[in-house]
Amino acid sequence: MSKKSLVVALAVTLLLAGCTGMGGNPVSGDGAELATGGGGDAGSAPAAEGAQQQRADTSGGDGGSGSVQVDAAAQQRAIIKTGRMVVEVENFSQSRATIASQARQYGGYVSGSNQRLHRTGNETWTSGYVVVRVPNERYQSMQDDVAAEGTVLSEETNTEDVTDQLVDLEARLENLRQRRARLRTFYEDANDTEELLRIEEQLSDVQGQIERLEAKQRSLEQRVAFSTIRVELQEPEPGISQIRTQYHEQSLTAVFLRSVTDVYVFGRATLVTLAAAAPWLGVLALPAYGLRRLLRGRRLPRIGGTEGGGGSETAGDDETASGEGEPPEDTGDGDATDSPTDGEQ
């Protein structure tokens, strides 16, 4: 009896154990699925939290150096500097050579220059400009060297921030390069001739855009790396220095020589004027002479038309002339003249 009870108890125990195992399998399966599916999340959550903690620690550690990062970002800005200076110098050629030499010492170069010669009376003076490009960090030093060449009449500096333009160009170039890579892959996999031609045309268009953007990018980077300074040089104008000198303080020799020069210039100008007018005088003399002869020819008929009157007047004049100095004769013509009058009466 005891043996049967023991067997029954053992059987019941085994049955309960089996039921417990069968009932725990679904739970364990779900737990396995959770471990498989959600285990990644469970495993990544601590990692994410650790990363967040690390970022927090990093940001907390960098909080004290925030101003340093701002300064570094400001230094990385792409700034184009251009300047213009007007300087009065004693010797144009010497100052231009000095400025060009100094620019080369700084690692720059001369990108352009111009020179003009002016004349005031017998004196000359030179003006012009020279354009130099120097590394950006040498801009201020170059300005100081230029100012040391003479008297600075005017000075200006302009800046242009092209950081955003360079960032935009880089982003567009990156997109175009990726598109070019995809088109090349399509080109290698294409089997149809028409499709090959279409892809090739797109490749050519993308390549052209890339080259244009790269050229613009290089130009901006070059302008950022090298600042431009336009230096306008001019020698003192002789007339200005003479005006500053009082009239009575001028040199007698200089005044005399200027007067002699003025006389010479006047005489030479007169001769040149006569030489220039001589052909015109010769051309105009012939019509003037012909006009004079024509006018004289018109007066002759008027004199001939009054020839009779003129003759009588001439005769009268002769008689008057012949009678001058002779006393009048009393011939009694007066009586003879009076007698007919009396007879008529």
C-alpha positions in Angstrom: 0.0 0.0 0.0 2.8 2.3 0.8 4.5 1.3 -2.4 1.4 2.2 -4.4 1.2 5.5 -2.6 4.8 6.2 -3.4 4.4 5.3 -7.0 1.2 7.5 -7.3 3.0 10.4 -5.6 5.9 10.0 -7.9 3.6 9.9 -10.9 1.8 13.0 -9.8 5.0 14.8 -9.2 6.3 13.9 -12.7 2.9 15.0 -14.1 3.0 18.3 -12.3 6.6 18.8 -13.5 5.6 18.1 -17.1 2.7 20.5 -16.9 4.9 23.1 -15.4 7.4 22.6 -18.2 4.8 22.8 -20.9 3.2 25.9 -19.4 6.6 27.6 -19.1 7.6 26.9 -22.7 5.4 29.7 -24.2 6.6 32.0 -21.6 10.2 31.1 -22.3 9.5 31.5 -26.0 8.2 34.9 -25.6 11.0 35.8 -23.4 13.4 34.4 -26.0 11.7 36.5 -28.7 11.9 39.5 -26.4 15.5 38.8 -25.8 16.1 38.5 -29.5 14.0 41.3 -30.8 14.0 43.7 -27.9 17.4 42.6 -26.6 19.0 44.8 -29.2 17.1 47.7 -27.9 17.9 46.7 -24.4 21.5 46.4 -25.3 21.5 49.6 -27.3 19.7 51.6 -24.7 22.6 51.5 -22.3 24.9 52.3 -25.2 22.8 55.3 -26.2 22.6 56.4 -22.6 26.3 56.1 -22.4 26.8 58.0 -25.6 24.5 60.7 -24.3 26.4 60.8 -21.0 29.6 61.0 -22.9 28.3 63.9 -25.0 27.1 65.6 -21.9 30.4 65.2 -20.3 32.1 66.4 -23.4 29.9 69.4 -23.7 30.3 70.1 -20.0 34.1 69.8 -20.4 34.1 72.1 -23.4 31.8 74.7 -21.8 34.8 76.5 -20.5 36.4 76.8 -23.9 33.3 78.0 -25.8 34.9 81.4 -26.6 38.0 79.6 -28.0 35.8 77.7 -30.4 34.1 80.9 -31.5 37.4 82.5 -32.1 38.6 79.5 -34.1 35.4 79.6 -36.2 35.9 83.3 -36.8 39.5 82.7 -37.9 38.2 80.1 -40.4 35.9 82.7 -42.1 36.8 83.2 -45.8 37.4 87.0 -46.1 38.5 88.8 -49.3 40.4 92.0 -48.6 40.9 94.8 -51.2 42.5 98.1 -50.5 43.3 101.4 -52.3 46.0 103.9 -51.4 46.9 107.3 -52.9 50.5 108.3 -52.1 52.5 111.4 -53.1 56.1 110.4 -53.7 59.3 112.2 -54.7 60.3 109.6 -57.4 57.6 107.5 -59.1 60.0 104.9 -60.6 61.9 104.3 -57.4 58.8 104.0 -55.3 57.1 101.6 -57.7 60.2 99.4 -57.8 60.4 99.4 -54.0 56.7 98.4 -53.6 57.1 95.6 -56.1 60.2 94.3 -54.4 58.5 94.3 -51.0 55.4 92.5 -52.4 57.7 89.7 -53.7 59.5 89.4 -50.4 56.1 88.8 -48.7 55.4 86.0 -51.2 53.1 88.1 -53.4 53.4 89.5 -56.9 52.5 92.5 -59.1 49.3 92.0 -61.0 49.2 95.3 -63.0 50.8 98.7 -63.3 50.4 102.0 -65.3 52.5 105.1 -65.8 51.6 108.5 -67.2 54.0 111.5 -67.9 52.6 115.0 -67.5 54.2 118.2 -68.7 53.8 121.7 -67.2 55.7 124.3 -69.1 59.3 122.9 -69.3 58.8 120.7 -66.3 57.4 117.1 -66.1 56.0 114.9 -63.4 54.8 111.3 -63.4 51.8 109.6 -62.0 50.4 106.1 -62.2 49.4 103.0 -60.2 50.7 99.6 -59.3 48.5 96.7 -58.1 50.1 94.1 -55.8 48.7 90.9 -54.3 50.1 89.6 -51.1 49.1 86.8 -48.7 46.2 87.7 -46.5 48.2 87.7 -43.3 50.7 90.2 -44.8 48.1 92.8 -45.8 48.7 95.2 -43.0 52.4 95.0 -43.3 52.2 95.8 -46.9 50.1 98.8 -46.2 52.6 100.1 -43.7 55.5 99.7 -46.2 53.5 101.6 -48.9 52.7 104.4 -46.4 56.5 104.8 -45.7 57.2 105.7 -49.3 55.7 109.1 -49.1 52.6 111.1 -48.0 49.4 109.2 -47.9 46.6 111.3 -49.4 43.8 108.7 -49.0 43.4 105.1 -47.9 40.5 102.7 -47.9 40.0 98.9 -47.2 37.0 96.8 -48.2 36.2 93.3 -47.0 33.9 90.6 -48.4 32.9 87.5 -46.6 32.6 84.6 -49.0 32.3 81.7 -46.5 28.7 80.9 -47.4 29.6 80.9 -51.1 32.4 78.4 -50.6 30.2 76.2 -48.5 27.4 76.3 -51.1 29.9 75.5 -53.9 31.4 72.6 -52.0 27.9 71.1 -51.4 26.9 71.5 -55.0 30.1 70.0 -56.1 29.7 67.0 -53.8 26.2 66.3 -55.2 27.4 66.6 -58.8 30.3 64.3 -58.2 27.9 61.7 -56.7 25.6 62.1 -59.7 28.6 61.7 -62.0 29.5 58.4 -60.2 26.0 57.0 -60.6 25.9 58.0 -64.3 29.2 56.2 -64.9 27.8 53.1 -63.2 24.7 53.3 -65.4 26.8 53.8 -68.4 28.8 50.7 -67.7 25.7 48.6 -67.2 23.8 50.0 -70.2 23.4 47.8 -73.3 21.1 49.9 -75.5 22.9 52.4 -77.8 20.2 55.0 -77.3 20.5 54.7 -73.6 24.3 55.0 -73.8 24.0 58.2 -75.8 21.6 59.7 -73.3 23.7 58.8 -70.4 26.8 60.1 -72.1 25.1 63.4 -72.8 24.1 63.7 -69.1 27.6 62.9 -68.1 29.0 65.6 -70.3 26.5 68.1 -68.8 27.4 67.2 -65.3 31.1 67.3 -66.0 30.8 70.8 -67.4 28.9 72.0 -64.3 31.6 70.5 -62.1 34.4 72.2 -64.0 32.7 75.6 -63.9 32.0 75.3 -60.1 35.5 74.2 -59.5 36.9 77.2 -61.4 34.7 79.6 -59.4 35.8 77.8 -56.2 39.5 78.2 -57.0 39.0 81.8 -57.9 37.4 82.6 -54.6 40.0 80.6 -52.7 42.7 82.5 -54.5 41.2 85.9 -53.7 40.8 84.9 -50.0 44.4 83.7 -49.8 45.9 86.8 -51.5 44.7 90.3 -50.7 44.8 93.0 -53.4 46.1 96.5 -52.9 45.9 99.2 -55.6 48.6 101.9 -54.9 48.2 105.1 -56.9 51.5 107.0 -56.9 52.0 110.6 -58.0 54.8 113.0 -57.9 54.3 116.6 -56.8 52.9 118.8 -59.6 55.5 121.6 -60.4 52.9 124.3 -60.7 51.7 123.8 -57.1 55.2 124.2 -55.7 55.6 127.4 -57.7 52.3 128.8 -56.4 53.4 128.3 -52.8 56.5 130.5 -53.4 56.0 134.2 -53.1 56.4 136.2 -56.2 59.1 138.5 -54.8 61.0 135.5 -53.5 61.5 133.9 -56.9 65.0 133.6 -58.3 66.0 136.4 -60.7 67.8 134.1 -62.9 64.8 131.7 -63.1 62.5 134.6 -63.9 64.8 136.0 -66.6 65.2 132.6 -68.2 61.4 132.1 -68.1 60.9 135.4 -69.9 63.5 134.5 -72.5 61.7 131.2 -73.0 58.4 132.9 -73.3 59.8 135.3 -76.0 61.3 132.4 -77.8 58.0 130.5 -77.6 56.1 133.5 -78.9 58.4 134.1 -81.8 58.4 130.5 -82.8 54.6 130.4 -82.5 54.4 133.4 -84.7 56.6 131.9 -87.4 54.7 128.7 -87.2 51.4 130.6 -87.6 52.7 132.5 -90.6 54.0 129.4 -92.2 50.7 127.7 -91.7 48.8 130.8 -93.0 51.0 131.4 -96.1 49.3 128.9 -98.4 45.9 130.3 -97.4 47.1 133.9 -98.0 48.3 132.8 -101.5 45.0 131.2 -102.2 42.9 134.1 -101.0 45.2 136.7 -102.7 44.1 135.8 -106.2 40.3 136.3 -105.6 41.0 139.5 -103.8 43.1 140.8 -106.7 40.5 139.8 -109.3 37.7 141.5 -107.2 39.8 144.7 -107.0 40.3 144.8 -110.8 36.6 144.2 -111.3 35.6 147.1 -109.1 38.1 149.4 -110.9 36.7 148.3 -114.3 33.2 149.3 -113.2 34.2 152.8 -112.3 35.7 153.6 -115.8 32.4 153.8 -117.7 31.0 156.3 -115.3 34.0 158.6 -115.9 33.6 158.3 -119.7 29.9 159.1 -119.6 30.6 162.6 -118.2 33.4 163.2 -120.6 31.7 166.3 -122.2 30.9 168.0 -119.0 34.2 167.1 -117.8 35.8 168.7 -120.9 33.9 171.9 -120.4 34.8 172.0 -116.8 38.4 171.4 -117.8 38.2 174.2 -120.3 36.7 176.5 -117.7 39.4 175.6 -115.4 42.0 176.3 -118.0 40.5 179.7 -118.7 40.4 180.4 -115.1 43.9 179.3 -114.7 45.0 181.4 -117.7 43.2 184.5 -116.3 44.7 184.3 -112.9 47.1 187.1 -112.2 45.9 189.4 -115.1 44.0 192.6 -114.2 40.5 192.8 -115.5 40.1 194.9 -118.7 37.5 197.7 -118.9 36.5 197.6 -122.5 33.2 199.2 -122.1 31.4 196.0 -122.6 29.2 197.1 -119.7 27.9 200.0 -121.7 27.3 197.9 -124.7 25.5 195.5 -122.6 23.5 198.2 -121.0 22.5 199.8 -124.3 20.4 197.0 -125.6 18.7 197.0 -122.3 18.0 200.6 -122.6 16.7 200.1 -126.1 14.4 197.4 -125.0 13.1 199.7 -122.4 
